[in-house]
Amino acid sequence: MTVGLVEPIPWTFTDSPGILLWTWITEHFVCRVSGAEVANDDDPDGRRIIRSYKWDVSDLMRTQQGLPRLLVEGTATTFEQAEAALREHIGKCYDPRLGYRRFAGPLAFTFTLSTGDRIDVSEYIGTNCSVTVLMPDGAQRTVSGDLDVEHYKWRLASSDVTLEIIPEHVIKLTNRSEVAERATALTHLDSYSGIGRIYREEPRPGCTGRAGFMVGTVDHAGVPRCPIHEAGVPENLLR
């Protein structure tokens, strides 16, 4: 992520012996990054060496015995990594109406999948997607619906149900319009009607379809994959 795309965090910096501390306090939370300094007396230029950076986010909206309630913490090898982690969690933890998304940018919509891949799903929000999820027994299940993001989870809404999905369990996310474009490229471009599984041809030997409602078309709805018209079409488009 390019830092220039998001608003700079208004850090307050404190330099204490052995510890460098960056603090960001709002009415809703406290963010801190602390750098543990390593003694470097042998360096003639007096350069400072930071062994690691620890970061944490504590909530002020619901405190714990009057003190900030720790939400999440971690370590990083650079300050930039620590700051990026904080931006991501602030963007996901807090209601967008509070205005902190401007500090998170695309990190609020970036998730790590079960494959280890990190993806920004902002372009998929509001579109019909297919999501393949790794189940507890090791099996895979693919579900479809309109994608939305709520904090750390995805919501997939179809006509009859809304599913909550943990991104860390996801194997693959595919936008249905992208699948359709690829599928169209794999079919006979001169015969595909662009609607469902209907092609502008007459049924012929080997075809699993039947004469369509419109004259000169063949419809494959509810029948097995057609070896003539649908040899390369992804399975989820044959439903």
C-alpha positions in Angstrom: 0.0 0.0 0.0 1.2 3.5 -0.9 1.3 5.6 2.2 0.4 8.6 0.1 -3.1 7.1 -0.5 -4.1 7.4 3.2 -4.0 10.1 5.7 -0.9 10.3 7.9 -1.3 9.2 11.5 -0.8 12.1 13.9 1.8 10.3 16.1 3.1 11.8 19.3 6.7 10.7 19.7 8.6 10.1 22.9 12.3 9.2 23.1 13.3 7.5 26.4 16.5 5.6 27.2 16.3 2.3 25.4 12.7 2.8 24.1 11.2 4.8 21.3 7.5 5.3 21.7 4.9 6.5 19.2 1.4 7.1 20.5 -1.9 7.9 18.8 -4.8 8.8 21.1 -8.4 9.4 20.0 -11.7 9.5 21.9 -12.2 5.8 20.8 -8.8 4.1 21.1 -5.1 4.3 21.8 -2.5 3.0 19.4 1.1 2.5 20.4 4.3 1.5 18.6 7.4 0.9 20.8 10.8 0.3 19.4 13.3 -1.6 21.6 16.7 -0.1 21.1 19.9 -2.2 21.0 23.1 -0.7 22.5 25.4 0.4 19.7 28.4 2.1 21.4 30.8 0.9 18.8 29.2 2.8 16.0 31.3 5.9 15.4 28.4 7.7 13.7 26.1 7.1 16.7 23.5 5.3 14.7 20.7 3.7 16.6 19.6 0.1 16.1 16.1 -1.0 16.8 15.8 -4.7 17.5 12.0 -4.9 16.9 8.8 -2.9 17.1 5.9 -3.8 19.3 2.4 -2.4 18.4 -1.0 -2.6 20.1 -4.5 -1.2 19.9 -6.5 -0.5 23.1 -10.2 0.4 23.2 -11.5 3.5 25.0 -15.2 2.9 24.2 -15.5 -0.1 26.6 -12.8 0.1 29.1 -11.6 -2.6 31.5 -11.7 -1.4 35.2 -11.4 2.1 33.9 -8.3 1.3 31.8 -8.0 1.0 28.0 -9.0 -2.5 27.0 -6.4 -4.3 24.8 -7.9 -5.4 21.5 -4.9 -6.6 19.5 -1.1 -6.5 19.6 1.8 -7.8 17.6 5.5 -7.3 16.7 7.2 -6.1 13.5 10.7 -5.8 12.2 10.2 -2.2 10.9 8.1 0.8 11.9 6.4 0.8 8.6 5.2 -2.8 9.1 3.9 -1.9 12.6 2.1 1.1 11.3 0.5 -0.8 8.5 -0.8 -3.4 11.0 -2.3 -0.7 13.1 -4.0 0.9 10.1 -5.5 -2.4 9.1 -7.0 -3.1 12.5 -8.3 0.4 13.1 -10.0 0.1 9.7 -11.6 -3.2 10.6 -12.3 -2.7 14.3 -14.2 0.5 14.2 -17.5 1.6 12.6 -16.8 3.4 9.3 -19.1 6.2 10.5 -16.4 7.2 13.1 -14.2 8.3 10.2 -11.1 6.2 10.7 -11.2 4.5 7.3 -9.3 7.4 5.9 -6.3 6.2 7.9 -6.7 2.6 6.8 -7.4 2.9 3.1 -7.5 -0.4 1.2 -6.1 -2.2 4.3 -9.6 -2.2 5.8 -10.6 -4.5 2.9 -7.4 -6.6 2.7 -7.5 -10.1 4.1 -5.3 -13.2 4.3 -6.8 -16.3 2.9 -6.1 -19.9 3.9 -3.6 -20.2 1.1 -1.5 -17.4 2.6 -2.5 -14.9 -0.2 -3.5 -11.4 0.8 -6.1 -9.8 -1.3 -8.0 -6.5 -1.4 -11.7 -7.3 -1.8 -12.9 -3.7 -2.2 -13.6 -4.2 -5.9 -15.8 -7.2 -5.2 -18.1 -5.6 -2.6 -21.7 -5.4 -3.9 -21.0 -7.9 -6.7 -22.1 -11.5 -7.0 -19.2 -13.8 -6.1 -18.4 -17.4 -5.6 -16.4 -18.2 -2.5 -14.7 -21.6 -1.9 -14.3 -22.4 1.8 -12.2 -25.0 3.5 -14.4 -26.9 5.9 -13.3 -28.4 9.3 -13.3 -31.9 7.8 -11.0 -30.9 5.0 -13.7 -30.8 2.4 -14.3 -27.8 0.2 -17.6 -26.0 -0.2 -18.4 -23.2 -2.8 -21.2 -20.7 -2.0 -22.4 -17.7 -3.9 -24.0 -14.3 -3.2 -23.4 -10.6 -3.0 -20.3 -9.8 -1.1 -20.0 -7.3 1.8 -17.4 -6.8 4.5 -18.2 -6.3 8.2 -15.2 -5.8 10.4 -13.1 -9.0 10.1 -15.7 -11.1 8.4 -17.3 -11.3 4.9 -21.1 -11.5 4.4 -22.4 -13.3 1.4 -26.1 -12.6 0.7 -28.3 -14.6 -1.6 -32.0 -14.4 -2.1 -32.8 -16.6 0.8 -29.9 -16.5 3.2 -26.9 -14.4 4.4 -23.7 -16.3 5.3 -20.9 -15.1 7.5 -17.5 -16.2 6.2 -14.1 -16.1 7.9 -11.6 -15.0 5.3 -8.9 -17.2 6.8 -11.0 -20.2 5.8 -11.3 -19.1 2.2 -9.4 -20.9 -0.6 -10.7 -18.8 -3.5 -12.8 -15.8 -4.3 -14.1 -15.3 -7.8 -16.3 -12.5 -9.1 -19.1 -14.1 -11.2 -18.9 -11.5 -13.9 -15.2 -12.3 -14.4 -16.1 -16.0 -14.5 -18.7 -15.3 -17.1 -16.3 -13.4 -19.3 -13.8 -16.3 -19.1 -16.5 -18.8 -19.8 -17.7 -16.8 -22.8 -14.2 -16.9 -24.2 -14.2 -20.7 -23.8 -17.5 -21.2 -25.6 -18.3 -20.7 -29.3 -18.4 -16.9 -29.4 -20.4 -16.9 -32.6 -23.2 -19.0 -31.1 -23.5 -18.1 -27.4 -26.6 -15.9 -26.8 -25.2 -14.3 -23.6 -28.2 -15.6 -21.6 -28.0 -18.5 -19.3 -27.1 -21.7 -21.2 -28.7 -20.8 -24.4 -26.9 -20.9 -27.8 -28.0 -19.7 -31.2 -28.0 -23.1 -32.9 -30.3 -26.0 -33.6 -30.0 -29.2 -31.4 -27.8 -31.8 -33.1 -26.4 -35.2 -32.4 -24.2 -35.2 -29.2 -25.8 -32.0 -27.8 -27.5 -32.4 -24.4 -29.8 -29.4 -24.9 -33.3 -29.1 -26.3 -34.9 -26.6 -28.7 -35.2 -23.2 -27.0 -38.2 -20.9 -26.8 -36.8 -18.7 -29.5 -36.5 -20.2 -32.9 -33.0 -21.3 -33.8 -31.7 -21.7 -30.3 -30.8 -24.6 -28.0 -31.3 -24.4 -24.2 -29.2 -26.5 -21.8 -31.0 -25.5 -18.6 -31.3 -28.4 -16.1 -29.3 -30.9 -18.2 -25.7 -32.2 -18.0 -22.8 -30.3 -19.5 -23.0 -30.2 -23.3 -19.8 -31.6 -24.9 -20.4 -29.5 -28.0 -21.3 -26.1 -26.5 -19.9 -26.2 -22.9 -16.7 -28.2 -23.0 -14.6 -25.5 -21.3 -17.2 -23.8 -19.1 -16.6 -23.7 -15.3 -18.9 -26.0 -13.3 -20.5 -23.2 -11.3 -21.9 -21.6 -14.5 -23.8 -24.8 -15.4 -26.3 -24.4 -12.6 
